[in-house]
Every structure is written in C-alpha cells, then in structure tokens.
Amino acid sequence: MCGGGTQVSTSTTEPWEEQIPYLTSGFEEAQRLYNRGAPAYYPGETLAGFDPMQKAGQQATLGYAMGPRAAGQQAAAEASLVQGLSGKIDPSAYNPMVNALSSNVISNLQGKILPGIRQQQVMYQPGGSSRGALEQNKAVTNAVTQGMTKPLADMYTNAYTQAQNRALQSGQLYPSIMAAPLNMYGAMGDVGAQRRAMTQSTIDRDMDRYQYQATAPQQQLANYMKMVTGNYGGTTTQTSPGPSGLDQAAKVVGIMGTIAGMSDARMKENIEFDGTWKGHNVYTYNFKGSNTRSRGVMAQEIEITRPDAVMEIEGIKHVNYGIL
C-alpha cells in the first residue's frame, strides 16, 4: 500500500505582462543612477564678495578717519570753541575805527565846541575865568564820552558778542562738516550694497538652476516609477497534509467517511437510501471490513452532476463536501 504524503499548493501574483518591461527599465535606470553616485556640489562661488563701491567707501572712510584732514578739523573745532568761551578778541582789527572816532572828536572840539565856549567867555566875562576853564573841560569830556568812549565801548561789546557767537557757531558746525565726507562714503557703500545684493541674487539663481539640472534624472525617474508601478506581486506557498492511501483509509474508515470525504461506492457495502441533501442522494452504509455504519453520498453519482467536487487519489474517488 502507498503511505500518506503532503500536498503543496502555490499561488503566484505577478505584475501585468505589459508592465514588466517598464518596471525592468525603471529598476535598471535606478541602478545606473545609484552607481553614478550623488551629484557634485555647486562648483561656483556661493557668496557675493564686497562690491567695488563698497570697498571704495570703506577705504575712503578709513583714510579720512585716520588721516590728517579729520585731525586738523578736530583741532580747529576745539580752538574755535576755546576762543569763544574765553571771550578774547583782537583789538588791532578795530584800529581804523578807533582812529576815525578820535579824528571826529578832535575835529568837533576844535571846530565847534571850543570856539563856542571861548566866544561865550569873551562876551560875558572878558579875559576869561576859572569857571570858563571848567566849562571847557566839561565840554571836552562830554565830547570825548559821546563821540568816542561810548561808541568804542559799544563797538567792543558788540565785537565780543559777535566773535563769541561766531566761535560757538563754527564750533557747532564742525561736527556736521566733519561728518559730510562720511555721509558721502556711506552713500557709496549703500550703492555697493545694492549691487552686491543683486550679485548674490544672481548666484542664488545659478545655484538653483544647477541643483535642478543635477537632480533632474532622479526626479524624472521618480515620476516615471510613480506612473508605471502598481502591485509588484508576490509568491505564497502553503503546505498541508495530503490524503492517506487505501490501507490507511481502511484503518480510519469512520473519520475518512465524514472528513476526508472518501465516498467511492466500491469501498462500501450494505448501502441503503436515506434521503437527500442539497439535491444529492444520501445513503447509509459501512465500509468494507468495518461494521460501523456511516452516512454520505456516492462519489460516482456526484461525479455526474458536480465533477469539480470529486477527486481521485490512488484510484479511490473522494468527494469535497466543502464545495457541495
């Protein structure tokens, strides 16, 4: 007799036949790109340097700040402020005005004031008197005071005030004067900064273009695989116990009659009709060599109406009750 064995069933799922060459081509391209390695880093300059205008502004600023021009202006500003605070003026600058006032006073005394006093003395006091001398001195004093002393005092006062104001104003102007070149150099730097920003934008644009071109094959492959891929499929294998041989079936006849489905009429005896089940005739019987009564269908009858439910193993017909 033949012994029992195993029954192996294999289920395989594969891509569509039309899909296979496209998948193969995609995997080959992926392997090629992988073997080629990652794209090289951007070979050009990535940071814009200082613009020539910026460099010029920087150099001019340093040259001016550290050069003699700024130091000279600083010293002049300090001297102007000190002069204004001290209140000193140069009297020699006003000598012509002093001389003019002196001449005017002397002329006035000689031509008008003193002759008038002498005439009065002659008319009222012939030969003159001590009182006449007093009047003359008084007239001279008044003439000098009104014609020279007061104007000179006013002149020097105004000159002092004006000199002090000019000194203070010039001292206040020096910071703006000193800052004027720096403002100009700063404006040069601003122009350079704008030009540098434009240069950096150009570099960034070139880097983006390079990155796009360098990774374009990978991106194209990714898009390609998205369009052609689906279920790649797979293979599953299941192993289950197979049916026993004839000798083994005889030993486990009761179990095989109901579970294994051995329903060959040639293996049965004392067969009696016992009704129907799902439109199939059902019988009671016992397997040959056994006195145990069983109930079931006959494989030869089922084979006529449902051949798909009948299988033959080692010459013995079995019924698959599961699909009836």
C-alpha positions, 0 to 999 in steps of 0.5 A, a space after each residue: 500500500 502507498 503511505 500518506 504524503 503532503 500536498 503543496 499548493 502555490 499561488 503566484 501574483 505577478 505584475 501585468 505582462 505589459 508592465 514588466 518591461 517598464 518596471 525592468 527599465 525603471 529598476 535598471 535606470 535606478 541602478 545606473 543612477 545609484 552607481 553614478 553616485 550623488 551629484 557634485 556640489 555647486 562648483 561656483 562661488 556661493 557668496 557675493 564678495 564686497 562690491 567695488 563701491 563698497 570697498 571704495 567707501 570703506 577705504 575712503 572712510 578709513 583714510 579720512 578717519 585716520 588721516 590728517 584732514 579729520 585731525 586738523 578739523 578736530 583741532 580747529 573745532 576745539 580752538 574755535 570753541 576755546 576762543 569763544 568761551 574765553 571771550 578774547 578778541 583782537 583789538 588791532 582789527 578795530 584800529 581804523 575805527 578807533 582812529 576815525 572816532 578820535 579824528 571826529 572828536 578832535 575835529 568837533 572840539 576844535 571846530 565847534 565846541 571850543 570856539 563856542 565856549 571861548 566866544 561865550 567867555 569873551 562876551 560875558 566875562 572878558 579875559 576869561 575865568 576859572 569857571 570858563 576853564 571848567 566849562 571847557 573841560 566839561 565840554 571836552 569830556 562830554 565830547 570825548 564820552 559821546 563821540 568816542 568812549 561810548 561808541 568804542 565801548 559799544 563797538 567792543 561789546 558788540 565785537 565780543 558778542 559777535 566773535 563769541 557767537 561766531 566761535 560757538 557757531 563754527 564750533 557747532 558746525 564742525 561736527 556736521 562738516 566733519 561728518 559730510 565726507 562720511 555721509 558721502 562714503 556711506 552713500 557709496 557703500 549703500 550703492 555697493 550694497 545694492 549691487 552686491 545684493 543683486 550679485 548674490 541674487 544672481 548666484 542664488 539663481 545659478 545655484 538653483 538652476 544647477 541643483 535642478 539640472 543635477 537632480 533632474 534624472 532622479 526626479 524624472 525617474 521618480 515620476 516615471 516609477 510613480 506612473 508605471 508601478 502598481 502591485 509588484 506581486 508576490 509568491 505564497 506557498 502553503 503546505 498541508 497534509 495530503 490524503 492517506 492511501 487505501 490501507 490507511 483509509 481502511 484503518 480510519 474508515 469512520 473519520 475518512 467517511 465524514 472528513 476526508 470525504 472518501 465516498 467511492 461506492 466500491 469501498 462500501 457495502 450494505 448501502 441503503 437510501 436515506 434521503 437527500 441533501 442539497 439535491 444529492 442522494 444520501 445513503 447509509 452504509 459501512 465500509 468494507 471490513 468495518 461494521 460501523 455504519 456511516 452516512 454520505 453520498 456516492 462519489 460516482 453519482 456526484 461525479 455526474 452532476 458536480 465533477 469539480 467536487 470529486 477527486 481521485 487519489 490512488 484510484 479511490 474517488 473522494 468527494 469535497 463536501 466543502 464545495 457541495 
